[in-house]
């Protein structure tokens, strides 16, 4: 057999292999189990989402002689299906066979009994392409077909299917497949093919597919034709004229730092290398959108294109009003793309406008400050709480003691304690707790044992964390917010290197020895009114409930 493209090689042969359409698969399986099979179905949805594949699998399943959640793949019907020559599963492409004569040929065959299976299944793909007369010819048969005939109509444009046909079908709406599901499926395929891959490259291909599994595999095939030894992000970007997210984020930041000449030079160089200017504008708009979402929720699960770190980098350099204005500028220039042959000029002007808005905003801010100073009554300006950067040597902790903690550290405990860093961004926008975000952001959790954590940071952070009042507040914060009852000790990178060197030369017999860690005695947290009532009237409240 000749070479088959990936999307045909890995077309689902079982319901369990279908990606992203769980509710449709479950409904069809229930219909088969309960023997409640309709005579006509309409599968509608975007291209490459599995409509035709599911239609064929449904035809295979209802003709299987030993069906049990899945077709058996052993009976004559299943074998004929797997060999692509089942006589009772007939597929018609309405894009090229859309005349009334084509439909009449089907109608003439409908009365005859199935040759091998229990049902004759007619799959009409791109059914919206049928002519009006062809639809009308199909209507009567579709309304009252023989009991052994099932029609499955598939379309990417259900609005073009005439209402009288729609009313005679059970309709299933296929949704776009999520980027995560496409990515997971591609990684499985690459593993089966024995091809190494860069996960960022897989993610980029999944995003480019825009919800279509078939498109994703076609893009993947093109990338592997260029380099079948490995899937690399730089190859994907080179083939399709893309820019990396890191470059795009850097571009946005530089615009707002008013580095216009450098930005324009970068854009022109990328354009000469095959970059699609409109695609770059759309990517920047998506980045701006995600940065705005993150600024409101601090939830990195809502981010698809940029990472949590990249969102933070943008928000450190661009104000919220600036991002909103960026979105407006980018939307406007993207809308002009079809009207102008030289889109690059308009895109460059858009970037210049974005930079000038930054300058205007700065001027307006200064003017506002000048007005504020001319007021007769002094106005007290309350600043957000900031971490005091203490630069004194007395905050250094005893290195021999830290070494003992390090020798007693446990990898699993460290992984469990990383929850602090995973959720730290949630406190960026909480004024009362932001100081703990500022204390810990950029630090590294080096090690944990049952009573302590060792954190690595720069000298100012280390001094701040180890300062007694700050350290006590941080201990209480970690205890209350994350349920972690551990003392926190901070060291510098230089101290870390020395400690690791000492750790490596310490005999194994000195490891895993318990270390006594004295903890702060915190005042008990004041109980709420509800807690006090429960203590006083607990039993009575239960009776009332």
Secondary structure, 3 states (H helix, E strand, C coil): CCCCCHHHHCCCCCHHHCCCCHHHHHHHHHHHHCCCCCCEEEEEECCCCCHHHHHHHHHHHHHCCCCCCCCCCCCHHHHHHHCCCCCCEEEEECCCCCCHHHHHHHHHHHCCCCCCCCCEEEEEECHHHCCHHHHHHHHHHHHCCCCCEEEEEEECCHHHCCHHHHCCCEEEEECCCCHHHHHHHHHHHHHHHCCEECHHHHHHHHHHCCCCHHHHHHHHHHHHHHCCCEECHHHHHHHHCCCCHHHHHHHHHHHHCCCHHHHHHHHHHHHHCCCCHHHHHHHHHHHHHHHHHHHHHCCHHHCCCCCHHHHHHHHHHCCHHHHHHHHHHHHHHHHCHHHCCCHHHHHHHHHHHHHHHHHHHHHHHHHHHHHHHCCCCCCCCCCCCCCCCCCCHHHCCCHHHHHHHHHCCCHHHHHHHCHHHHCHHHHCCCCCCHHHHHHHCCCEEEEECCCEEEEEECHHHHHHHHCHHHHHHHHHHHHHHHCCCCEEEEEEHHHHHHHHHHHHHCCHHHCCCCCCCCCCCCCCCCCCHHHHHHHHHHHHHHHHC
